[in-house]
Amino acid sequence: MAVALITGSAGLIGSEAVDSFVARGYDVAGIDNDMRRRFFGDEASTAWQRDELERRHGRQYRHHDVDIRDAAAINAVVAQYGTAIAAVIHTAAQPSHDWAAREPFTDFGVNAIGTLNLLEACREHCPDAVFVFTSTNKVYGDTPNRLPLVEQETRWEIDPSHPFADGIDESMSIDQSTHSLFGASKVAADVLVQEYGRYFGMRTGVFRGGCLTGPHHSGTMLHGFLAYLMKCTVTGTPYRVFGYKGKQVRDNIHSADLVSALHAFVDAPRAGEVYNIGGSRFSHCSMLEAITLCEEIAGRELSWSYEEKNRIGDHIWYVSDIGKFRRHYPTWVQQHDVRSLLRDIHDRNVDRWTALQP
């Protein structure tokens, strides 16, 4: 039986990928040591999701409580399955701007060194496996903030005559910009994955995501924009908006839509390819617009405050141009717009969130 090795397997994209690959007949080896709890506290722990995966999938899912910074441990896991590994879905990461600045060595160790450990283990034990890496739009640093933006009532918007009016494509430079330390560590991993494809001929793909979200997200203040926003709306937890008058725009892609894109690549892989992937113009919103939608869906008002200072390296406006991926994989279809994915987050988590309240 073919094996899918999935890192960050109890996280948002990882757990969605576990469900999807099991449904397609794979055995899944999951790697996740719940570092999200260390990064963001107990509320962000993915232990609940691990328990759910083991309950749902039984013997088809085998969990490995391993730190991806541990090269020997990663090598041992990959060697255990060897050439049975048909696909590697690498989603494990330290995902926060703010947290990265607290512990730069930990951030770089998880994001960059951990990726290198996986690539080397795969090159030795399963070089023919398809290797997919979930990168980030933060590899472009704050370059998107130089775009000609116009302030509107509820959002910032790009000049409609600009070449990026339909979204930012892969031609945007990653140089000469402020990335945040998180962005820098993801750049290192991103380029490594490309290089193992181009230099060693491995079948590697880099997916530079916009805002990735969905009902599997253990959202918290420092990471998980829409999931945490909805959680705060449902539970009455105060929420803080940082900078740009709350009019900053993000495109948001449902984890199920992203995983279906990863499957398309696994089924017809390329070597060292890079794709911007996100909600695109199909699924995007500003912070103020997201708050309104959450309040409508939850049926209650959000208690929120505003801080003028934005996060370092944060984007004012970011919408992905996913045209390149669509050209390469024309049968892929995006299913969830912002309202749809927010309703999914709400409906599948409201009981759990309510039960956690004191």
C-alpha positions in Angstrom: 0.0 0.0 0.0 1.3 3.5 -0.9 2.2 5.7 2.1 1.6 9.4 2.4 4.0 11.0 4.9 2.4 14.1 6.4 4.1 16.5 8.7 2.1 18.8 11.0 -0.5 16.1 10.6 -2.7 17.3 13.5 -2.7 20.9 12.2 -5.0 22.6 9.8 -3.7 21.5 6.5 -2.1 18.4 7.8 -5.2 16.9 9.3 -7.3 17.8 6.2 -4.6 16.0 4.2 -4.7 13.0 6.4 -8.5 12.6 5.9 -8.2 13.1 2.2 -5.2 10.7 1.6 -6.8 8.0 3.7 -10.0 8.4 1.7 -8.0 7.9 -1.5 -6.6 4.6 -0.2 -3.2 5.6 1.2 -1.8 4.6 4.5 -0.7 7.7 6.3 2.3 8.3 8.5 1.8 11.5 10.5 4.5 13.5 12.2 3.4 16.1 14.8 4.7 16.8 18.3 2.2 19.5 19.1 4.7 22.3 19.2 1.8 24.6 18.4 0.9 24.3 22.1 4.4 25.6 23.0 4.2 28.4 20.5 0.7 29.7 21.4 -0.5 28.0 24.6 -3.0 25.4 25.5 -5.9 26.8 23.5 -3.8 26.2 20.3 -2.9 22.6 21.1 -3.6 20.1 18.3 -3.8 17.2 20.7 -7.6 17.0 20.2 -7.1 16.7 16.4 -4.6 13.9 16.8 -7.0 12.0 19.0 -9.7 12.5 16.3 -7.4 11.3 13.5 -6.5 8.1 15.4 -10.2 7.5 16.3 -11.4 8.0 12.7 -8.7 6.1 10.8 -7.4 3.3 13.0 -4.6 1.4 11.4 -4.5 3.5 8.3 -3.1 6.4 10.3 0.1 5.9 12.3 1.3 8.9 14.4 4.9 9.8 15.1 5.5 12.2 18.0 8.7 13.6 16.4 10.4 17.0 16.3 11.3 17.8 12.7 14.5 19.6 13.9 15.8 16.2 15.0 17.6 14.9 11.9 18.2 11.4 13.2 14.6 10.9 14.3 13.3 12.2 10.9 15.7 10.0 9.0 14.5 7.0 11.1 10.8 7.6 10.3 11.4 8.1 6.6 13.7 5.0 6.5 11.0 2.9 8.3 8.7 3.4 5.3 11.3 3.8 2.5 10.2 3.6 -1.0 6.6 2.8 0.0 6.3 6.6 0.5 4.6 8.0 -2.6 3.9 11.5 -1.3 5.3 13.8 1.3 3.0 16.7 2.4 5.1 19.0 4.5 2.9 21.4 6.5 4.7 21.5 9.9 5.9 25.0 10.7 6.3 27.8 13.2 3.7 30.1 11.6 3.7 33.5 13.4 5.6 36.8 12.7 5.5 37.8 16.3 6.6 34.5 17.8 9.5 34.2 15.4 11.0 37.4 16.8 10.9 35.9 20.4 13.0 32.8 19.5 14.7 33.2 16.1 16.7 30.0 16.5 13.6 27.9 17.2 11.7 29.5 14.3 14.6 28.9 11.8 15.2 25.4 13.2 11.6 24.4 12.7 10.9 26.1 9.3 14.3 25.9 7.6 16.3 23.1 9.2 13.3 20.9 9.7 12.6 21.2 5.9 16.2 20.4 5.1 16.1 17.3 7.4 13.0 16.0 5.5 14.4 16.7 2.1 17.6 14.9 2.8 15.9 11.9 4.4 13.6 11.6 1.4 16.5 12.0 -1.1 18.2 9.0 0.7 15.2 6.7 1.3 12.4 7.7 -1.2 13.8 9.9 -3.9 10.9 9.2 -6.3 8.2 10.4 -3.8 6.4 13.7 -4.6 7.4 16.3 -2.1 4.9 19.1 -1.5 5.7 22.1 0.7 3.2 24.6 2.1 5.1 27.9 1.9 3.6 31.4 2.5 3.0 34.7 0.8 5.3 36.2 3.4 8.2 35.1 1.2 7.4 38.3 -0.7 8.0 40.4 2.4 6.3 43.8 2.5 6.8 44.3 -1.3 3.0 44.1 -1.8 2.7 47.2 0.3 4.3 49.2 -2.5 1.4 48.5 -4.8 -0.8 51.5 -5.6 -3.7 51.1 -3.1 -6.8 53.1 -2.7 -8.7 53.4 0.6 -12.4 52.5 0.4 -15.1 52.4 3.0 -14.3 48.9 4.3 -11.1 47.9 2.6 -7.9 48.9 0.8 -8.1 48.0 -2.9 -5.5 48.0 -5.7 -5.7 50.4 -8.7 -7.7 48.4 -11.2 -5.3 49.3 -14.0 -2.4 47.6 -12.3 -1.0 44.3 -13.7 -1.7 42.7 -10.2 -5.3 43.9 -10.1 -6.5 40.3 -10.4 -3.9 39.2 -7.7 -0.2 38.8 -7.1 1.6 36.2 -9.2 4.9 34.4 -8.9 6.8 37.2 -10.7 6.8 39.4 -7.6 10.4 39.7 -6.2 11.2 38.2 -2.8 14.3 40.5 -2.5 14.8 43.9 -0.9 11.9 43.8 1.5 11.1 43.3 5.2 9.9 39.7 5.6 9.8 39.3 9.4 12.0 36.5 10.8 9.2 34.1 10.1 9.1 35.2 6.5 12.9 34.8 6.2 12.9 31.3 7.6 10.1 30.3 5.2 12.1 31.8 2.3 15.0 29.5 3.2 12.7 26.5 3.2 11.0 27.6 0.0 14.2 27.9 -1.9 15.6 24.6 -0.5 12.5 22.7 -1.8 12.9 24.4 -5.2 16.6 23.5 -5.3 16.1 19.8 -4.4 13.8 19.7 -7.4 16.0 21.6 -9.8 19.4 20.3 -8.6 18.6 16.7 -7.7 15.6 16.2 -10.0 13.2 15.4 -7.1 9.5 16.0 -7.8 9.0 19.0 -5.5 6.3 21.6 -5.4 6.1 24.8 -3.4 2.7 26.3 -2.6 2.9 29.9 -1.4 -0.4 30.2 0.5 -2.5 33.2 1.2 -4.6 32.8 4.4 -5.2 29.1 4.9 -8.2 28.4 7.0 -10.9 25.9 7.8 -12.7 24.0 10.6 -9.7 22.0 11.6 -7.8 25.1 12.6 -6.7 25.6 16.3 -6.9 29.3 15.8 -5.2 31.6 18.3 -4.4 35.4 18.6 -1.0 35.1 16.9 -2.0 32.7 14.1 -5.3 31.6 12.5 -7.0 34.8 11.4 -10.5 33.7 10.4 -10.8 30.7 12.7 -9.7 32.7 15.8 -12.0 35.6 14.7 -15.0 33.3 14.6 -14.0 31.6 17.9 -13.8 35.0 19.6 -17.2 36.0 18.2 -18.8 32.8 19.4 -17.2 32.8 22.9 -17.2 36.5 23.6 -13.4 36.7 23.7 -12.1 40.2 23.0 -10.3 40.5 19.7 -7.6 43.0 18.7 -7.1 44.5 15.2 -3.6 45.7 14.4 -3.1 48.6 12.0 -4.3 49.7 8.6 -7.7 50.9 10.0 -8.8 47.2 9.9 -9.1 47.5 6.2 -6.3 45.1 5.3 -7.3 42.6 2.7 -6.5 38.9 2.6 -7.6 36.1 0.3 -8.7 33.0 2.2 -8.6 29.4 1.0 -10.4 26.6 2.7 -8.1 23.8 3.8 -10.2 21.3 1.7 -9.7 23.4 -1.5 -5.9 23.6 -0.8 -5.6 19.9 -0.2 -7.4 19.1 -3.4 -4.8 21.3 -5.2 -2.0 19.3 -3.5 -3.6 16.1 -4.8 -3.6 17.5 -8.3 0.1 18.1 -8.0 0.8 14.7 -6.5 -1.1 13.1 -9.4 0.9 15.0 -12.0 4.0 16.3 -10.4 6.7 18.6 -11.7 10.3 19.3 -10.4 11.0 22.5 -8.4 7.7 24.2 -9.3 6.3 27.2 -7.4 2.7 28.3 -7.2 0.8 31.1 -5.5 -2.3 29.5 -4.0 -5.1 31.2 -2.1 -8.6 32.3 -2.2 -7.9 34.6 -5.1 -10.6 37.1 -6.2 -13.0 34.2 -5.6 -12.6 34.3 -1.8 -11.2 37.4 -0.1 -12.2 40.0 2.4 -10.9 42.8 4.6 -10.7 42.5 8.4 -13.7 44.8 8.8 -15.7 42.7 6.3 -14.7 39.5 8.1 -15.9 40.8 11.4 -19.3 41.7 9.9 -19.6 38.2 8.4 -18.7 36.5 11.7 -21.3 38.5 13.5 -23.9 37.6 11.0 -23.2 33.9 11.0 -22.7 33.6 14.8 -25.7 35.9 15.6 -23.8 38.0 18.1 -21.5 41.0 18.2 -17.7 40.7 18.5 -16.0 42.6 21.2 -13.0 44.1 19.4 -10.5 46.9 19.8 -8.0 48.6 17.5 -4.3 49.2 17.8 -2.7 51.7 15.4 0.6 49.9 15.1 0.6 47.1 12.4 2.7 43.9 12.7 6.1 44.1 11.1 6.1 42.9 7.5 2.3 42.6 7.5 0.5 43.1 4.2 -2.0 45.9 3.6 -3.5 44.1 0.6 -2.8 40.6 -0.6 -4.8 38.6 -3.1 -3.2 35.6 -4.9 -3.2 35.2 -8.6 -3.6 31.5 -9.0 -3.7 31.5 -12.8 -0.4 29.6 -13.1 -1.8 26.7 -11.0 -5.0 26.7 -13.0 -3.2 26.6 -16.3 -1.1 23.6 -15.1 -4.1 21.8 -13.4 -7.3 23.0 -15.2 -9.6 20.4 -13.7 -9.0 21.8 -10.1 -12.1 23.7 -8.8 -12.3 26.0 -5.8 -15.4 25.3 -3.8 -15.5 27.7 -0.8 -15.9 31.4 -0.8 -15.4 33.5 2.4 -19.0 33.2 3.7 -19.0 29.4 3.0 -15.8 28.7 4.8 -16.7 30.9 7.8 -20.0 29.1 8.1 -18.1 25.8 7.9 -15.7 26.9 10.7 -18.7 28.0 12.8 -20.9 25.0 12.3 -18.2 22.4 12.9 -16.7 24.0 16.0 -19.4 25.9 17.9 -20.3 22.9 20.2 -16.6 22.3 21.0 -15.9 26.0 21.7 -19.0 26.3 23.9 -18.0 23.2 25.9 -14.6 24.7 26.6 -16.1 27.7 28.3 -15.9 27.8 32.1 
